[in-house]
Amino acid sequence: MFCARCFSVLSGRVEAAMPQMLMLQRTRMVVLLCNCVVEFGISPQTFYRWKRRYDSYHLETLEDRSCRPKRVRQPTYSAELVIAVQGLRQEYPRWGKNKLVVLLHQPGLSCSTSTVSRIINSLKAHGVLNEPIRNHVSAHRRGIKQPYAIRKPRDYQVSEPGDLVQLDTLDIRPLPGLVLKQFTARDVISRWDVLKVHRQATFVTVAFR
């Protein structure tokens, strides 16, 4: 680097060439920066940030610093509201914030949907809420052609009871780890409904039981 006070003792020709010398020095710094960026795989912003923080006597200044803001948002809701949200969530574990906020307004607790969401996330983070096991039902259709469940032709006429029966299945989880299958059959003409519960949803279960 060139000192400013050295200009007073330089000749006129050298002083006139000083801007070119400074430009060459800056060009060398740019080349050094490009080499460091390519070799270490960092961005120029990271290079300059390390350069500003570098202290030869304290190398710990180059360590990563926390990105946590100095002023963290503090919760503004009351403990009464937290207890109410926790109770409703445990009573209705499948309900989300949009439904729970309606139930909270009934006893006179005023809060927004975002507040309910923040309370639920906070309870989950602290391990207070135990979420139920999700129902993993695959919607992927098997490519194997089955001999049953064949679509009726378009000109098929439904005129008497028994000509067409609609069948639906539903998973029932009365206890943790227990999965039952509910079969609901409805005759299109007579509107009769038949409900049965089995442990498996198979063609044999529907046809012969």
C-alpha positions as CSV (number, residue, x, y, z in Angstrom):
1,M,0.0,0.0,0.0
2,F,1.1,3.6,-0.6
3,C,1.1,6.2,2.1
4,A,-0.5,9.5,1.4
5,R,2.3,11.5,3.1
6,C,4.9,10.0,0.6
7,F,3.5,12.2,-2.2
8,S,5.4,15.3,-0.9
9,V,8.8,13.7,-1.5
10,L,8.1,12.2,-4.9
11,S,9.1,13.8,-8.1
12,G,6.6,15.1,-10.6
13,R,6.9,12.2,-13.0
14,V,6.5,9.6,-10.3
15,E,3.6,11.5,-8.8
16,A,1.9,11.7,-12.2
17,A,2.2,7.9,-12.6
18,M,0.8,7.1,-9.1
19,P,-2.8,6.5,-10.3
20,Q,-1.6,3.9,-12.7
21,M,0.4,2.2,-9.9
22,L,-2.7,2.2,-7.7
23,M,-4.7,0.7,-10.5
24,L,-2.2,-2.1,-11.0
25,Q,-2.2,-2.9,-7.2
26,R,-6.0,-3.1,-7.2
27,T,-5.9,-5.3,-10.2
28,R,-3.6,-7.7,-8.4
29,M,-6.1,-7.7,-5.4
30,V,-8.9,-8.6,-7.8
31,V,-6.9,-11.5,-9.3
32,L,-6.1,-12.7,-5.8
33,L,-9.8,-12.5,-4.9
34,C,-10.8,-14.5,-8.0
35,N,-8.2,-17.2,-7.2
36,C,-9.4,-17.6,-3.6
37,V,-13.1,-17.7,-4.7
38,V,-12.4,-20.5,-7.2
39,E,-10.0,-22.5,-5.1
40,F,-12.0,-22.5,-1.8
41,G,-15.5,-22.4,-3.5
42,I,-16.7,-19.3,-1.6
43,S,-18.5,-16.2,-2.8
44,P,-16.8,-12.7,-2.9
45,Q,-19.2,-11.6,-0.2
46,T,-17.9,-14.4,2.1
47,F,-14.3,-13.4,1.2
48,Y,-14.8,-9.8,2.2
49,R,-16.7,-10.7,5.3
50,W,-13.8,-12.9,6.5
51,K,-11.3,-10.2,5.5
52,R,-13.1,-7.7,7.7
53,R,-13.3,-10.1,10.7
54,Y,-9.8,-11.4,10.4
55,D,-7.5,-10.9,13.4
56,S,-4.1,-12.6,13.4
57,Y,-4.2,-12.7,17.3
58,H,-7.7,-14.1,17.5
59,L,-8.4,-16.7,14.8
60,E,-11.7,-17.5,16.4
61,T,-13.1,-14.4,14.7
62,L,-13.3,-16.5,11.5
63,E,-15.7,-19.0,13.0
64,D,-19.4,-19.0,12.0
65,R,-21.6,-16.7,14.0
66,S,-25.1,-17.3,15.0
67,C,-27.8,-15.9,12.7
68,R,-30.3,-15.6,15.5
69,P,-31.6,-12.0,15.8
70,K,-30.7,-10.0,18.8
71,R,-34.4,-9.3,19.6
72,V,-36.5,-12.4,19.5
73,R,-40.3,-12.1,19.3
74,Q,-41.9,-12.9,22.6
75,P,-45.2,-14.6,22.9
76,T,-48.2,-12.3,23.5
77,Y,-50.8,-15.0,24.3
78,S,-51.7,-16.0,27.8
79,A,-51.3,-19.3,29.6
80,E,-55.0,-19.7,29.7
81,L,-55.1,-19.7,25.9
82,V,-52.3,-22.2,25.7
83,I,-54.2,-24.6,28.0
84,A,-57.4,-24.2,26.0
85,V,-55.6,-24.9,22.7
86,Q,-53.8,-27.9,24.1
87,G,-57.1,-29.4,25.5
88,L,-59.0,-28.9,22.2
89,R,-56.1,-30.3,20.2
90,Q,-56.0,-33.4,22.4
91,E,-59.7,-33.8,22.1
92,Y,-59.7,-33.3,18.3
93,P,-56.3,-34.4,17.2
94,R,-57.2,-34.3,13.5
95,W,-58.5,-30.7,13.5
96,G,-56.4,-27.9,12.3
97,K,-56.0,-24.2,13.4
98,N,-59.0,-23.1,11.3
99,K,-61.4,-25.3,13.2
100,L,-59.9,-24.9,16.6
101,V,-60.1,-21.1,16.4
102,V,-63.9,-21.3,16.0
103,L,-64.2,-23.4,19.1
104,L,-62.0,-21.0,21.1
105,H,-64.3,-18.1,20.3
106,Q,-67.2,-19.8,21.9
107,P,-65.9,-19.5,25.5
108,G,-64.9,-15.9,24.8
109,L,-61.2,-16.4,24.1
110,S,-60.2,-13.9,21.4
111,C,-57.3,-15.0,19.2
112,S,-56.3,-15.3,15.5
113,T,-55.7,-18.4,13.4
114,S,-52.0,-17.5,13.3
115,T,-51.8,-17.4,17.1
116,V,-53.3,-20.9,17.3
117,S,-50.8,-22.2,14.8
118,R,-47.9,-20.7,16.8
119,I,-49.2,-22.3,20.0
120,I,-49.6,-25.7,18.3
121,N,-46.0,-25.5,16.9
122,S,-44.7,-24.5,20.3
123,L,-46.4,-27.4,22.0
124,K,-45.0,-29.8,19.4
125,A,-41.5,-28.4,19.8
126,H,-41.6,-28.9,23.6
127,G,-43.0,-32.4,23.2
128,V,-46.3,-31.6,25.0
129,L,-48.5,-32.7,22.1
130,N,-48.4,-36.3,21.0
131,E,-49.7,-36.4,17.4
132,P,-51.7,-39.5,16.3
133,I,-50.3,-41.9,13.8
134,R,-51.2,-40.8,10.3
135,N,-53.3,-43.1,8.2
136,H,-50.9,-44.1,5.4
137,V,-53.2,-45.2,2.7
138,S,-51.7,-45.6,-0.7
139,A,-53.7,-44.2,-3.6
140,H,-51.5,-46.0,-6.2
141,R,-53.5,-48.3,-8.5
142,R,-52.2,-51.7,-9.1
143,G,-51.4,-52.6,-12.7
144,I,-52.7,-56.2,-12.5
145,K,-56.1,-56.6,-14.0
146,Q,-58.5,-58.1,-11.4
147,P,-61.4,-60.5,-12.3
148,Y,-63.8,-58.4,-10.2
149,A,-64.8,-54.7,-10.0
150,I,-65.4,-54.6,-13.7
151,R,-67.1,-51.5,-15.0
152,K,-70.6,-52.0,-16.3
153,P,-71.3,-51.2,-19.9
154,R,-72.9,-47.9,-20.8
155,D,-76.2,-49.4,-21.9
156,Y,-76.6,-51.4,-18.7
157,Q,-80.1,-50.8,-17.3
158,V,-80.8,-50.7,-13.6
159,S,-84.4,-51.4,-12.9
160,E,-84.8,-53.9,-10.0
161,P,-83.2,-54.2,-6.6
162,G,-79.9,-56.0,-6.8
163,D,-79.0,-54.9,-10.3
164,L,-76.5,-52.4,-9.0
165,V,-74.9,-52.2,-5.5
166,Q,-72.6,-49.4,-4.4
167,L,-69.8,-50.5,-2.1
168,D,-67.4,-48.3,-0.1
169,T,-64.7,-49.1,2.5
170,L,-63.5,-47.0,5.4
171,D,-60.6,-47.4,7.9
172,I,-61.6,-47.4,11.6
173,R,-59.0,-47.0,14.3
174,P,-60.8,-47.5,17.7
175,L,-57.5,-48.2,19.5
176,P,-53.9,-47.5,18.8
177,G,-52.4,-50.1,16.5
178,L,-55.9,-51.6,15.7
179,V,-57.1,-51.0,12.1
180,L,-60.5,-52.3,11.1
181,K,-62.3,-52.1,7.7
182,Q,-65.9,-51.0,7.5
183,F,-67.9,-52.1,4.4
184,T,-70.9,-50.1,3.4
185,A,-73.1,-51.6,0.7
186,R,-76.1,-49.7,-0.7
187,D,-78.7,-50.9,-3.2
188,V,-79.3,-48.2,-5.8
189,I,-83.0,-49.1,-6.3
190,S,-84.2,-50.0,-2.8
191,R,-81.8,-47.7,-0.9
192,W,-81.1,-50.4,1.6
193,D,-77.8,-50.1,3.4
194,V,-75.7,-53.0,4.9
195,L,-72.7,-52.3,7.1
196,K,-70.1,-54.8,8.2
197,V,-66.7,-54.6,10.0
198,H,-63.8,-56.9,9.2
199,R,-60.1,-57.0,9.8
200,Q,-59.2,-57.1,6.1
201,A,-60.5,-55.5,3.0
202,T,-60.4,-58.3,0.4
203,F,-62.7,-59.6,-2.3
204,V,-63.2,-62.8,-0.3
205,T,-64.4,-60.9,2.7
206,V,-66.9,-58.9,0.7
207,A,-68.3,-61.8,-1.3
208,F,-68.5,-64.7,1.2
209,R,-69.2,-63.0,4.6
